[in-house]
Amino acid sequence: MALDVQTPVPVVDGSTMTREEFYAQYYRPQKPVVLRGLWKQYPAYSKWTMDFFKKTMGNIEVGLFGNRPEDISKTLQVPNAKMRFDEYLNLIEREPTDLRLFLFPVFKYKPELLKDFGYPSIAGGYIKIPFMFFGPPKSIVRMHQDIDMSNVFLTQFHGRKRVILFAPDQSTLLYRLPFNVHSTVDVDHPDYDAYPGLNYVKGQSAVLEHGDTLFMPSGYWHHIEYLEGGFGLSVRTMAYSWQMKLRGVYNLTVQRTTDNIMRKMNDEKWFIYKKKLAYERAEKAIQKLDGTSSMPRATVGS
Ligand SMILES: O=C(O)CCC(=O)C(=O)O
């Protein structure tokens, strides 16, 4: 049985929505929305194509990331392949691979691209560090929260991708790994015996296409599947609540440092401990929800 993620993320006309409307309906209540056409106002909307990137920066070498199972709890991964950018773009137009270009600081290589867009006035307080993401057809961005708990505006330029979202208050039932922003749950093939908390979660989904900007509020879990080879860009704003702001600072400092130290000391043991803790927390949450003690199930701790 698939996860309950059929509820669609609402889609609105981002080219006409005012900041007041956006804040009242989505930003303050922290609800996701697709802002269609928000970036129509910028040259990048039509200028940034596969060919444009091949021509303007095809000769740079890029580090590519795959979905290695052993990396499941790593916050930042080490690239597993390197390639010329134009070769990589040809590859993702042509065929599925699992190699993605993740958090690509494209503007470090070509600062003039910054002139092709701005920061939409629909929100304020941007963290002005844009990142680009490129991926081949069928590639998966495994479910995670962004470590800094910022609000994310993810704009798609080429190709379609399916996004599944869960609100941060479902983290325990999604088996969030302690000291981490990942989960070992496989969203596409949920194992309800090993992860009974999944019976209680409810998500939303959307398919993004050219010119769609997805607003993902602070701490939202996201799982992304590239339906076609393509690319997008994210900009972020500070978390809306103080609680989330503090959580972001904690994640980036204490949590990440602890996780890195413990991984260095004994990666495997630490990973098993985190899975066990995530499982125990989920069991407690389930008992609270249905008032019964759940039956023994296949353990995720080994
Ligand atoms: O679109 C992608 O490939 C990944 C986006 C993402 O995970 C993010 O913005 O945090």
The ligand as an SDF file (V2000), in Angstrom:
LIG
                    3D

 10  9  0  0  0  0  0  0  0  0999 V2000
   15.3140   19.6540   -6.4700 O   0  0  0  0  0  0  0  0  0  0  0  0
   16.2030   18.9520   -5.9920 C   0  0  0  0  0  0  0  0  0  0  0  0
   16.8940   18.1940   -6.6560 O   0  0  0  0  0  0  0  0  0  0  0  0
   16.4650   18.9700   -4.5020 C   0  0  0  0  0  0  0  0  0  0  0  0
   15.8960   20.1530   -3.7720 C   0  0  0  0  0  0  0  0  0  0  0  0
   16.0750   20.0600   -2.2980 C   0  0  0  0  0  0  0  0  0  0  0  0
   16.2210   19.0080   -1.7160 O   0  0  0  0  0  0  0  0  0  0  0  0
   16.0630   21.2730   -1.4900 C   0  0  0  0  0  0  0  0  0  0  0  0
   15.8600   22.3860   -2.0180 O   0  0  0  0  0  0  0  0  0  0  0  0
   16.2750   21.1510   -0.2670 O   0  0  0  0  0  0  0  0  0  0  0  0
  1  2  2  0
  2  3  1  0
  2  4  1  0
  4  5  1  0
  5  6  1  0
  6  7  2  0
  6  8  1  0
  8  9  2  0
  8 10  1  0
M  END
$$$$
